């Protein structure tokens, strides 16, 4: 529709007023503009109206830079921050509506600004004397259709297929030594991005629903969903291949040699929600009194074949906080083991092998399809090996996990 406004991952219609004002800074040329938008937004249901309300409020509570377009005026196309949001929800004849007033800071148009990625951190500490050959990491992934990538090391490139198109990855041992710069048009910003979907709604900020029934984290390549079966602390994974998510696997997190599972996931918290990386925290308990806490942090990065996890348990009056934690493949496929974990012995009908690895000193079992450790915290990856390219095999995926870097993206003038 001609009056559609898109802010981040959400779109709505019918602004009543759009006002723009300059934002000069200390007499210098400034690209930023202040835009105020107000109107009455109708939704098909009250639930839809509340969802849009929560997402707009969430964006205004955060400090995220997101794409902004207004089909009524193409000159607004660029990137923005939501400075404030005031929303009044009402009901009219069973439909949802709200009166809204938004204040945005437009950071600049596509040609006026560039993205700068600062890659920080170092190789993860590991118990395997793993010394990277730097053949497969560190890795930096661009959005689908990103362009004009520049880095002082002139890294080599790889590609991976996502459900939104081809992601280009840049690989070099000195990737962290300097920042990378690149462009992407607003309509392509979220293509191949990490994203969080809760109860079938993609999240733009950090607000979550009470008692969600479905939590999905994906990057267009690998997808992980929280299990929803009573008394099972599990996740389900799948891999994008030839137009669909296939190669379904189920993984459980449990305690002790008897593989006793915690209860079904009770809460979810969004820890990070950027296009380059997204993280959620699931939590539950084990004991009938409600104690025995388990949290499971799951993280996906743009362009990666793996999901990183951190499972953290508390103790109880009958169980130590450093008792055994298991990470078991419930799907009944044969695996082979190593000092770092296990991998399926053969590819499935879609061409993938499932991989589970940890940087810690784990014990892996072929018969149980499991790796475990006696610790209050358990770190590792759940991923897929695919094809014949060494960049996508189990060792390379483990290296990419160990060489994972925290990426901080900001906008700078072109």
LOLUMLUM-379568 format. One record per residue (C-alpha): x, y, z; residue in three letters; residue number from 1; chain. Coordinates in Angstrom, 3 decimals, padded with zeros to 6 digits. Example, Ala and Ser with C-alpha at 12.3 -4.5 7.8 and 13.67 -1.06 7.14 Angstrom:
% residues 2
R        u        v        w rest  nr kette
R  012.300 -004.500  007.800  ala   1     A
R  013.670 -001.060  007.140  ser   2     A
% end
This chain:
% residues 414
R        u        v        w rest  nr kette
R  000.000  000.000  000.000  unk   1     A
R  001.138  003.527 -000.780  unk   2     A
R  001.167  004.611  002.881  unk   3     A
R  002.992  001.612  004.328  unk   4     A
R  005.702  002.424  006.851  unk   5     A
R  008.331 -000.195  007.667  unk   6     A
R  010.488  000.164  010.781  unk   7     A
R  012.822 -002.751  011.299  unk   8     A
R  010.852 -005.955  010.824  unk   9     A
R  007.355 -004.513  011.256  unk  10     A
R  005.096 -002.683  008.803  unk  11     A
R  001.910 -000.685  009.314  unk  12     A
R -000.249  001.770  007.378  unk  13     A
R -002.182  005.042  007.512  unk  14     A
R  000.015  007.702  009.121  unk  15     A
R -002.053  010.807  009.783  unk  16     A
R  000.948  013.125  009.967  unk  17     A
R  004.637  012.899  009.115  unk  18     A
R  006.781  015.821  010.251  unk  19     A
R  010.499  016.243  009.593  unk  20     A
R  013.014  018.583  011.207  unk  21     A
R  016.747  019.174  010.940  unk  22     A
R  019.270  018.115  013.565  unk  23     A
R  022.397  020.307  013.121  unk  24     A
R  025.311  019.372  015.376  unk  25     A
R  027.775  022.049  016.549  unk  26     A
R  027.566  023.855  013.239  unk  27     A
R  028.774  020.801  011.319  unk  28     A
R  027.041  019.088  008.452  unk  29     A
R  024.689  016.495  009.917  unk  30     A
R  022.930  013.703  008.109  unk  31     A
R  020.483  013.045  010.915  unk  32     A
R  016.878  014.187  010.784  unk  33     A
R  014.124  014.015  013.372  unk  34     A
R  010.866  012.568  012.070  unk  35     A
R  007.589  012.466  013.980  unk  36     A
R  004.844  010.117  012.823  unk  37     A
R  001.330  009.890  014.255  unk  38     A
R -001.922  008.287  013.259  unk  39     A
R -004.491  005.618  013.983  unk  40     A
R -003.527  002.102  013.073  unk  41     A
R -006.157 -000.577  012.531  unk  42     A
R -005.355 -004.252  012.966  unk  43     A
R -007.449 -007.297  012.170  unk  44     A
R -007.481 -008.423  015.801  unk  45     A
R -006.760 -007.056  019.245  unk  46     A
R -003.872 -009.548  019.471  unk  47     A
R -002.319 -008.117  016.295  unk  48     A
R -002.686 -004.569  017.632  unk  49     A
R -000.980 -005.548  020.874  unk  50     A
R  001.819 -007.244  018.976  unk  51     A
R  002.529 -004.096  016.935  unk  52     A
R  002.297 -001.981  020.087  unk  53     A
R  004.802 -004.184  021.930  unk  54     A
R  007.237 -004.217  019.013  unk  55     A
R  007.192 -000.418  018.629  unk  56     A
R  007.628  000.055  022.381  unk  57     A
R  010.425 -002.521  022.359  unk  58     A
R  012.264 -000.689  019.583  unk  59     A
R  012.000  002.595  021.473  unk  60     A
R  013.381  000.934  024.622  unk  61     A
R  016.405 -000.374  022.750  unk  62     A
R  019.272  001.267  020.934  unk  63     A
R  018.916 -000.616  017.665  unk  64     A
R  019.593  000.908  014.257  unk  65     A
R  017.039 -000.540  011.841  unk  66     A
R  015.880  000.006  008.243  unk  67     A
R  013.164  002.609  007.647  unk  68     A
R  011.029  003.107  004.553  unk  69     A
R  007.840  005.054  003.860  unk  70     A
R  006.157  004.183  000.586  unk  71     A
R  004.406  007.553  000.558  unk  72     A
R  007.799  009.289  000.215  unk  73     A
R  010.842  007.367 -001.058  unk  74     A
R  013.225  010.084  000.165  unk  75     A
R  012.823  008.706  003.699  unk  76     A
R  014.436  005.401  002.726  unk  77     A
R  017.404  004.692  004.986  unk  78     A
R  018.132  003.720  008.575  unk  79     A
R  016.746  004.984  011.851  unk  80     A
R  016.504  004.657  015.614  unk  81     A
R  013.158  004.801  017.385  unk  82     A
R  013.631  007.537  019.976  unk  83     A
R  010.182  007.306  021.596  unk  84     A
R  006.825  005.611  021.085  unk  85     A
R  003.470  006.517  022.676  unk  86     A
R  000.624  004.114  021.925  unk  87     A
R -002.974  003.943  023.131  unk  88     A
R -004.710  000.651  022.371  unk  89     A
R -008.514  000.523  022.023  unk  90     A
R -011.227 -001.805  020.752  unk  91     A
R -013.813 -001.090  018.083  unk  92     A
R -016.404 -003.674  017.003  unk  93     A
R -014.104 -006.597  017.737  unk  94     A
R -011.197 -005.112  015.761  unk  95     A
R -007.905 -003.836  017.049  unk  96     A
R -006.756 -000.255  016.705  unk  97     A
R -004.410  002.110  018.412  unk  98     A
R -003.473  005.739  018.284  unk  99     A
R  000.253  006.073  017.955  unk 100     A
R  002.902  008.773  018.049  unk 101     A
R  006.493  007.946  017.127  unk 102     A
R  009.666  009.971  017.193  unk 103     A
R  012.483  008.689  014.960  unk 104     A
R  016.032  009.747  014.299  unk 105     A
R  016.808  009.127  010.642  unk 106     A
R  020.513  008.299  010.519  unk 107     A
R  020.957  008.788  006.785  unk 108     A
R  020.150  007.432  003.348  unk 109     A
R  021.905  004.413  001.857  unk 110     A
R  024.513  006.394 -000.064  unk 111     A
R  025.285  008.730  002.850  unk 112     A
R  026.351  006.132  005.401  unk 113     A
R  028.184  002.835  005.561  unk 114     A
R  028.175  000.000  008.066  unk 115     A
R  031.313 -000.635  010.078  unk 116     A
R  031.840 -004.009  011.762  unk 117     A
R  034.318 -004.227  014.603  unk 118     A
R  035.255 -007.826  015.266  unk 119     A
R  036.338 -008.217  018.880  unk 120     A
R  037.302 -011.041  021.222  unk 121     A
R  039.556 -013.985  020.514  unk 122     A
R  039.578 -017.726  020.074  unk 123     A
R  037.518 -019.489  022.731  unk 124     A
R  039.543 -021.133  025.460  unk 125     A
R  039.428 -024.883  024.905  unk 126     A
R  040.620 -028.058  026.579  unk 127     A
R  041.789 -029.714  023.370  unk 128     A
R  045.023 -027.830  022.634  unk 129     A
R  043.246 -026.689  019.499  unk 130     A
R  045.502 -024.382  017.521  unk 131     A
R  043.692 -022.943  014.551  unk 132     A
R  045.211 -023.253  011.116  unk 133     A
R  043.210 -020.154  010.223  unk 134     A
R  041.962 -021.972  007.164  unk 135     A
R  038.318 -021.641  008.169  unk 136     A
R  038.115 -018.791  010.677  unk 137     A
R  037.661 -016.132  011.882  unk 138     A
R  034.637 -015.492  009.644  unk 139     A
R  032.592 -012.388  008.876  unk 140     A
R  029.259 -012.775  007.046  unk 141     A
R  027.469 -010.047  005.087  unk 142     A
R  023.725 -009.738  004.523  unk 143     A
R  022.418 -011.165  001.270  unk 144     A
R  023.083 -008.513 -001.428  unk 145     A
R  025.534 -006.622  000.783  unk 146     A
R  028.244 -004.930 -001.262  unk 147     A
R  031.400 -002.778 -001.305  unk 148     A
R  033.061 -004.857  001.418  unk 149     A
R  036.434 -003.464  002.464  unk 150     A
R  038.963 -004.816  004.958  unk 151     A
R  042.680 -004.085  005.175  unk 152     A
R  043.562 -007.808  005.042  unk 153     A
R  041.646 -008.506  001.800  unk 154     A
R  040.159 -011.751  003.205  unk 155     A
R  039.246 -014.757  001.092  unk 156     A
R  035.580 -015.447  000.365  unk 157     A
R  033.167 -018.327  000.788  unk 158     A
R  029.444 -018.604  000.087  unk 159     A
R  026.543 -020.294  001.824  unk 160     A
R  022.926 -020.638  000.746  unk 161     A
R  020.138 -019.210  002.927  unk 162     A
R  016.382 -019.124  002.460  unk 163     A
R  016.786 -015.483  001.365  unk 164     A
R  019.677 -015.943 -001.081  unk 165     A
R  023.459 -016.313 -001.006  unk 166     A
R  025.461 -015.047  001.960  unk 167     A
R  029.097 -014.108  001.339  unk 168     A
R  031.595 -014.894  004.100  unk 169     A
R  035.017 -013.307  004.503  unk 170     A
R  037.789 -015.341  006.136  unk 171     A
R  041.201 -014.236  007.404  unk 172     A
R  043.431 -014.951  010.431  unk 173     A
R  043.803 -011.207  011.084  unk 174     A
R  040.140 -010.296  010.644  unk 175     A
R  039.990 -008.849  014.171  unk 176     A
R  042.932 -006.513  013.650  unk 177     A
R  040.855 -003.832  011.932  unk 178     A
R  037.246 -003.027  011.152  unk 179     A
R  035.362 -003.966  008.002  unk 180     A
R  033.051 -001.604  006.132  unk 181     A
R  030.200 -002.450  003.802  unk 182     A
R  026.915 -001.264  002.324  unk 183     A
R  023.473 -002.834  002.209  unk 184     A
R  020.171 -001.402  001.022  unk 185     A
R  017.379 -001.215  003.640  unk 186     A
R  015.228 -003.786  001.843  unk 187     A
R  018.111 -006.313  002.029  unk 188     A
R  019.217 -005.637  005.598  unk 189     A
R  017.432 -008.658  007.106  unk 190     A
R  018.108 -011.109  004.284  unk 191     A
R  020.124 -013.965  005.748  unk 192     A
R  019.954 -012.296  009.171  unk 193     A
R  019.724 -013.911  012.556  unk 194     A
R  016.172 -013.659  013.845  unk 195     A
R  013.951 -014.662  016.761  unk 196     A
R  010.359 -015.821  016.297  unk 197     A
R  008.109 -016.257  019.328  unk 198     A
R  004.586 -017.625  018.941  unk 199     A
R  004.885 -017.212  015.152  unk 200     A
R  005.808 -013.516  015.360  unk 201     A
R  009.257 -012.230  014.425  unk 202     A
R  010.654 -010.036  017.192  unk 203     A
R  012.157 -006.631  016.494  unk 204     A
R  013.347 -005.759  019.997  unk 205     A
R  013.620 -007.370  023.419  unk 206     A
R  010.067 -007.751  024.748  unk 207     A
R  008.739 -011.311  024.948  unk 208     A
R  005.339 -012.865  025.587  unk 209     A
R  004.293 -014.521  028.805  unk 210     A
R  004.368 -018.338  028.642  unk 211     A
R  005.249 -018.628  024.933  unk 212     A
R  004.352 -021.902  023.248  unk 213     A
R  006.938 -021.620  020.462  unk 214     A
R  010.435 -020.106  020.359  unk 215     A
R  012.445 -020.316  017.120  unk 216     A
R  015.921 -018.970  016.423  unk 217     A
R  017.352 -019.076  012.886  unk 218     A
R  019.652 -017.415  010.370  unk 219     A
R  018.116 -018.751  007.172  unk 220     A
R  020.562 -021.699  007.260  unk 221     A
R  020.075 -023.432  010.597  unk 222     A
R  016.947 -023.322  012.737  unk 223     A
R  016.526 -024.268  016.394  unk 224     A
R  013.167 -024.452  018.155  unk 225     A
R  012.389 -024.950  021.838  unk 226     A
R  010.649 -028.215  022.610  unk 227     A
R  007.103 -028.088  023.968  unk 228     A
R  006.587 -031.562  025.465  unk 229     A
R  005.842 -031.892  029.189  unk 230     A
R  008.886 -032.915  031.271  unk 231     A
R  011.298 -032.703  028.337  unk 232     A
R  014.082 -030.126  028.146  unk 233     A
R  014.757 -030.436  024.432  unk 234     A
R  015.403 -028.462  021.274  unk 235     A
R  014.648 -029.335  017.656  unk 236     A
R  016.959 -028.392  014.802  unk 237     A
R  016.747 -028.335  011.013  unk 238     A
R  018.905 -027.217  008.088  unk 239     A
R  018.011 -025.247  004.963  unk 240     A
R  018.620 -027.156  001.734  unk 241     A
R  017.037 -026.909 -001.718  unk 242     A
R  014.194 -024.611 -000.731  unk 243     A
R  013.145 -026.099  002.594  unk 244     A
R  014.303 -026.767  006.151  unk 245     A
R  015.116 -030.484  006.337  unk 246     A
R  017.371 -032.891  008.299  unk 247     A
R  015.292 -032.630  011.477  unk 248     A
R  017.118 -033.524  014.690  unk 249     A
R  016.034 -033.561  018.334  unk 250     A
R  018.521 -032.925  021.163  unk 251     A
R  017.874 -033.251  024.892  unk 252     A
R  019.646 -031.684  027.853  unk 253     A
R  019.478 -033.870  030.939  unk 254     A
R  021.200 -034.679  034.220  unk 255     A
R  022.974 -037.746  035.552  unk 256     A
R  023.764 -041.147  034.081  unk 257     A
R  020.036 -041.929  033.952  unk 258     A
R  019.438 -038.989  031.542  unk 259     A
R  016.774 -037.384  033.753  unk 260     A
R  015.392 -034.369  031.923  unk 261     A
R  014.377 -031.047  033.405  unk 262     A
R  010.814 -029.846  032.902  unk 263     A
R  009.635 -028.256  029.675  unk 264     A
R  011.012 -024.754  029.080  unk 265     A
R  009.044 -022.282  031.213  unk 266     A
R  010.401 -018.852  030.246  unk 267     A
R  012.289 -017.160  027.430  unk 268     A
R  014.390 -014.006  027.490  unk 269     A
R  015.888 -012.233  024.475  unk 270     A
R  019.562 -011.512  025.177  unk 271     A
R  020.567 -010.064  021.815  unk 272     A
R  018.513 -009.249  018.740  unk 273     A
R  020.723 -007.842  015.996  unk 274     A
R  020.796 -008.862  012.350  unk 275     A
R  024.363 -010.175  012.743  unk 276     A
R  023.683 -012.199  015.898  unk 277     A
R  020.678 -013.202  018.001  unk 278     A
R  020.509 -014.954  021.375  unk 279     A
R  017.748 -016.230  023.632  unk 280     A
R  017.764 -017.713  027.127  unk 281     A
R  015.404 -020.569  027.961  unk 282     A
R  014.880 -021.556  031.575  unk 283     A
R  013.172 -024.318  033.516  unk 284     A
R  013.470 -026.338  036.727  unk 285     A
R  013.847 -029.969  037.840  unk 286     A
R  012.368 -030.487  041.281  unk 287     A
R  008.709 -030.713  042.299  unk 288     A
R  009.269 -027.798  044.665  unk 289     A
R  010.203 -025.649  041.662  unk 290     A
R  013.951 -025.528  042.338  unk 291     A
R  016.874 -026.957  040.401  unk 292     A
R  017.207 -024.280  037.745  unk 293     A
R  018.520 -024.852  034.226  unk 294     A
R  019.129 -022.057  031.746  unk 295     A
R  019.993 -022.718  028.121  unk 296     A
R  021.426 -019.833  026.085  unk 297     A
R  021.197 -020.330  022.314  unk 298     A
R  022.962 -018.086  019.793  unk 299     A
R  023.010 -017.938  016.012  unk 300     A
R  025.290 -015.774  013.869  unk 301     A
R  024.627 -014.696  010.325  unk 302     A
R  026.103 -017.162  007.815  unk 303     A
R  026.956 -019.923  010.304  unk 304     A
R  026.104 -023.640  010.134  unk 305     A
R  025.935 -023.983  013.911  unk 306     A
R  024.011 -022.862  016.975  unk 307     A
R  026.133 -022.085  020.043  unk 308     A
R  024.754 -023.163  023.418  unk 309     A
R  025.572 -022.528  027.073  unk 310     A
R  023.700 -024.690  029.592  unk 311     A
R  023.968 -023.563  033.233  unk 312     A
R  022.522 -025.488  036.178  unk 313     A
R  022.010 -024.751  039.844  unk 314     A
R  022.216 -027.295  042.613  unk 315     A
R  019.520 -028.557  044.983  unk 316     A
R  019.513 -030.142  048.430  unk 317     A
R  020.058 -033.547  046.760  unk 318     A
R  022.154 -032.654  043.724  unk 319     A
R  025.369 -030.703  043.251  unk 320     A
R  025.520 -027.762  040.846  unk 321     A
R  028.503 -029.504  039.258  unk 322     A
R  026.717 -032.790  038.632  unk 323     A
R  026.656 -034.372  035.183  unk 324     A
R  024.967 -032.561  032.267  unk 325     A
R  024.180 -034.460  029.069  unk 326     A
R  023.713 -033.242  025.509  unk 327     A
R  022.101 -036.190  023.745  unk 328     A
R  020.949 -036.694  020.160  unk 329     A
R  017.505 -038.233  020.602  unk 330     A
R  017.151 -038.860  016.872  unk 331     A
R  018.287 -042.470  016.449  unk 332     A
R  021.174 -041.996  014.019  unk 333     A
R  024.553 -043.708  014.387  unk 334     A
R  027.392 -041.428  015.500  unk 335     A
R  031.150 -041.538  015.801  unk 336     A
R  032.938 -039.852  018.694  unk 337     A
R  036.096 -037.841  019.307  unk 338     A
R  037.629 -035.830  022.123  unk 339     A
R  035.461 -032.836  021.204  unk 340     A
R  032.064 -034.563  020.838  unk 341     A
R  030.325 -036.591  018.162  unk 342     A
R  029.216 -036.479  014.537  unk 343     A
R  026.835 -038.675  012.604  unk 344     A
R  028.535 -041.580  010.837  unk 345     A
R  026.852 -040.952  007.491  unk 346     A
R  024.951 -038.209  005.712  unk 347     A
R  021.164 -038.351  005.696  unk 348     A
R  019.033 -038.443  002.531  unk 349     A
R  019.336 -034.647  002.257  unk 350     A
R  023.141 -034.750  002.440  unk 351     A
R  023.722 -033.509  006.012  unk 352     A
R  025.545 -034.919  009.039  unk 353     A
R  024.656 -033.602  012.495  unk 354     A
R  027.558 -032.371  014.649  unk 355     A
R  027.755 -031.785  018.421  unk 356     A
R  031.027 -030.416  019.848  unk 357     A
R  032.329 -028.678  022.956  unk 358     A
R  035.500 -026.736  023.823  unk 359     A
R  035.436 -028.338  027.280  unk 360     A
R  036.831 -031.680  028.375  unk 361     A
R  033.794 -033.795  027.552  unk 362     A
R  033.128 -037.527  027.453  unk 363     A
R  031.315 -038.785  024.351  unk 364     A
R  029.402 -042.048  023.932  unk 365     A
R  028.530 -043.843  020.689  unk 366     A
R  025.839 -046.045  022.229  unk 367     A
R  024.039 -043.134  023.903  unk 368     A
R  024.651 -040.573  021.108  unk 369     A
R  025.711 -038.254  023.890  unk 370     A
R  028.455 -036.036  025.244  unk 371     A
R  028.524 -035.060  028.911  unk 372     A
R  030.501 -033.152  031.513  unk 373     A
R  030.338 -032.749  035.290  unk 374     A
R  030.145 -028.973  035.556  unk 375     A
R  027.794 -026.167  036.486  unk 376     A
R  028.169 -024.816  032.946  unk 377     A
R  028.306 -026.682  029.640  unk 378     A
R  029.310 -024.961  026.390  unk 379     A
R  029.204 -026.231  022.860  unk 380     A
R  027.691 -026.186  019.402  unk 381     A
R  024.916 -027.957  017.552  unk 382     A
R  025.481 -027.880  013.815  unk 383     A
R  025.512 -029.548  010.436  unk 384     A
R  028.259 -030.783  008.163  unk 385     A
R  027.204 -030.668  004.519  unk 386     A
R  028.641 -031.267  001.064  unk 387     A
R  032.253 -032.013  000.126  unk 388     A
R  033.779 -028.555  000.716  unk 389     A
R  036.177 -028.661  003.675  unk 390     A
R  034.895 -025.238  004.768  unk 391     A
R  031.621 -026.933  005.736  unk 392     A
R  032.877 -030.093  007.449  unk 393     A
R  032.780 -030.859  011.180  unk 394     A
R  036.364 -029.707  011.915  unk 395     A
R  035.828 -026.411  010.075  unk 396     A
R  032.536 -025.764  011.862  unk 397     A
R  034.250 -026.379  015.213  unk 398     A
R  037.017 -023.978  014.218  unk 399     A
R  034.483 -021.343  013.179  unk 400     A
R  032.821 -021.762  016.570  unk 401     A
R  036.128 -021.433  018.440  unk 402     A
R  037.108 -018.437  016.328  unk 403     A
R  033.695 -016.799  016.724  unk 404     A
R  034.020 -013.126  017.397  unk 405     A
R  031.665 -010.614  018.866  unk 406     A
R  030.613 -008.321  016.028  unk 407     A
R  029.584 -004.767  016.873  unk 408     A
R  028.025 -002.896  013.930  unk 409     A
R  027.714  000.874  013.738  unk 410     A
R  026.928  003.457  011.098  unk 411     A
R  029.578  005.904  009.895  unk 412     A
R  029.620  008.503  007.161  unk 413     A
R  030.509  007.218  003.711  unk 414     A
% end
